[in-house]
Every structure is written in C-alpha cells, then in structure tokens.
Amino acid sequence: MDKTFLADDLTLRSAPRQFAGDWLIAGLATLGAVIARLAVEHVVGGVAPFVLTFPAVMIATLVSGGRAGAIAAVSLQLLTIRYVFPNWISPRGGVSIDLANVILSTLALAGTIWATASYRRTAAVLRSRCEQQVHTLSLLNAEMDHRTKNNYQIAAGLACPPVLVFPRSRSSTRT
C-alpha cells in the first residue's frame, strides 16, 4: 500500500475532528477578545473598536491554523458590526464611514491571517527539518562512537598481544 495514500486517508478521517478543533479555538479567541474588549471599554472608554480583534485572530491562527483565524475574524467582525457600528447608512444618504472602517479592517485581518498562517507553516517546516537533522546527527554520532570503540579494541590488541598457551601433549609428560 502506498504510504502517501495512507497518510491522505488518515488526514481525511481526522478532518472533522480538526474542523471542530478550529471552531473551538476560534470560539475561545472570540470569547477572549469580547471579554477583554468589555474590560478595556469599562476602564478606558472610546478606544478603537478593532484593537483586540487582531491579537485574537493572530492567536487563533498560530494555535490552530488559517481556518481558525478566518472563523475568528468573521465572528469578531460580525460582533463589531452588530455592537460597534450599528448604523450603516449615513444620515445624509450613502454609506457611512463606519462601513469603510469595517472593510479596511477586514482586509487588514485577511492580510494578518495570511502572514500568520505562512509563518506557522514555515515554522513547522523548519521544525521538521531540524528534527530530521538532529536524528541524522545522532545516528552519525552513534556510528562515530562505534568506530572509535573498534579502533580502541584494535589498538589494545596490538599493544598487548595475547599470550598463547599451548597445552602439553600427554606423551611429553610421561617420561
């Protein structure tokens, strides 16, 4: 059986569990951002509405990947739209400045998710390479140790040749 197929098959089987984990991480990030936002708003009113969205999305992306970051971003943007910018239409007609702020922050969040997910993938590749190099170096170290011990055995054998003791034959002891 092809190992690639087996790995893909295992990945497909664990996909629902992974998807549920992404939702859990995104939900926890959203909840943490909401709680922190309420605490900050209670202490210091009037701060930027997006101030805690970016750290929450970055944490979700670093912990669980780009999908969790996107889920967290969507949920946080929806909460921001609902509670921070409830008025989409300007009193003079047209789109309010709040909509432009939401669009710009959504684009910035998409860039943040992309950059953080890229960092996470690159770090995983580098970690894998480092683990492979450590394994290779440990094998080389074990081989060097084995060869060194063999060389010491050869040197010890040359320095102290064994004394050969020949048993006497019975005929020579009867005289």
Secondary structure, DSSP 8 states (H G I E B T S, - for coil): --HHHHHHHHHHHHHHHHHHHHHHHHHHHHHHHHHHHHHHHHHSTT--TTTTHHHHHHHHHHHH-HHHHHHHHHHHHHHHHHHT----B-TTSSB-HHHHHHHHHHHHHHHHHHHHHHHHHHHHHHHHHHHHHHHHHHHHHHHHHHHHHHHHHHHHHHHS---------HHHH--
